[in-house]
Amino acid sequence: MNQAQGMSEDWLSVWIGLLIFVLSLGLLVGVDILGWVVATGVWTDLSKALNPASKAYSGLGGVGALIATYVALLVVMTVGAAMLKADVKRFALGFTAVFWLAYICWIIGSWANFAVNTPGDMQKFGVSWSLRLTAEGGFVVALLGGLFVGNFMPGFAEWMKEAVRPELYVKTAIVILGGFLGVTAAEKLALATSLMFLGLASIIVAYLIFWSVVYYVARVWFKFSREWAAPLASGISICGVSAAIATGAAIRARPVVAIMVSSLVVIFAVVELLFLPFLAQAYLSHEPMVAGAWMALSVKTDGAAVASGAIAESLILAKNAAEGVNYAKGWILGTAATVKVFIDIFIGVWAFVLAYIWTTRIEKREGDRARAGEIWERFPKFVIGYVLTFLLILLLALGATPELMGKVKAAMGEANTFRGIFFVLTFFTIGVMTNFRKLWEEGIGKLAAVYLICLFGFIIWVGLVISWMFYGGVKPPMAS
């Protein structure tokens, strides 16, 4: 992925997310600005798969809403590409391919025989069998579609690479997600507050255990230098791509180190994404909050972690609904997002700590010290957007009348439709970036061995234990 000079993707995700968030608030004063955005539902008749998010724009029809959504996002994202100093023409062409291929995958994944998961829904849609993937199965289809492009159509993947920016898409989605979760938290404030404290405690414990173990395995068992061991430990144990890049910069590692580790992060996130949510459904359906925290602690990269929380939520809610237990939506996903955001916040602190240790103990040079400003430089800026949208909606919803609360929910519902679109773009582009053959040729095998041993032999299972310690017995509220 090109990282040209200009505004960072981190800041750009904040501004795009806040733009969508602010425009959605037009509903509070009776102006429906974003109701034309396309929404995809479970379907058996393809002509009924798409609809505008608001009935006020029903005249557009599903196809019209899809075209309007594409044009609007193309304009906004291309302006963003210009701010990144990217090749605007190549970005616009690449984004066009990414958007339409990703959205086609989402439509396919919403087919009733893929998506429905309860006997009642199967009867409603008149289907006799289903893969029970839920509507979020579209994310999985997008991921598989991206993997096909990345591994079997490398020329095409190279052509669209200017627009293959999964970190930008997912960070924008998380900024928008903050407002949606603010509505959820306002309805059950005491439970939401306890979840935030549990999330903070659990990630501190995980950090201290995971990082030290992975660093030890890389240094002692596999004889990696500190330059490789530190970014590898951060990438495997903390937050994947962002942590690996921040750590590499903090210790002044060569660029190839962060690139190789980041590639591994994406590969293994794909693997985890394909089975961990289903494992959570099979064994944690009666401990749904444990499942959400487990996704955040185990699946690396923001996109894969939060999206795995979304898939796990849909699967678990469906399984419980089939048993007559109807939990409210948003809490499992909210737990995953909260834990992941705390992890992201801590990246800046951890990068500063490592920079200080490297410049004062390991590679000590005259007059060379870690600056306090490095905490801000390493701090993931999109977290600011997430916290801002969350707090604004939380404060607004807490004092709202029933009428205003209805408008707040509708506004965040429209904004959340964009969040789903950015999620599916994330999944597709993660797949496109994952060229297994190329990475193997670059000598990634030894690094992969460390990742494999630590992730599947230790981190996933310790993450489950930590999640159970902090979230065991905590239940989402029932759906009203």
Secondary structure, 3 states (H helix, E strand, C coil): CCCCCCCCHHHHHHHHHHHHHHHHHHHHHCCCCCCCCEEECCECCHHHCEEECCHHHHHHHHHHHHHHHHHHHHHHHHHHHHHCCCCHHHHHHHHHHHHHHHHHHHHHHCEHHHHCCCHHHHHHHCCCCCCCCCCCHHHHHHHHHHHHHHHHCHHHHHHCHHHCCHHHHHHHHHHHHHHHHHHHHHHCHHHHHHHHHHHHHHHHHHHHHHHHHHHHHHHHHCCCCHHHHHHHHHHHHHHCHHHHHHHHHHCCCCHHHHHHHHHHHHHHHHHHHHHHHHHHHHHCCCCHHHHHHHHHHHCCCHHHHHHHHHHHHHHHHHHHHHCCCCECCCHHHHHHHHHHHHHHHHHHHHHHHHHHHHHHHHCCCCCCCCCCHHHHHHCCCHHHHHHHHHHHHHHHHHCCCHHHHHHHHHHHHHHHHHHHHHHHHHHHHHHHHCCHHHHHHCCCHHHHHHHHHHHHHHHHHHHHHHHHHHHCCCCCCECC
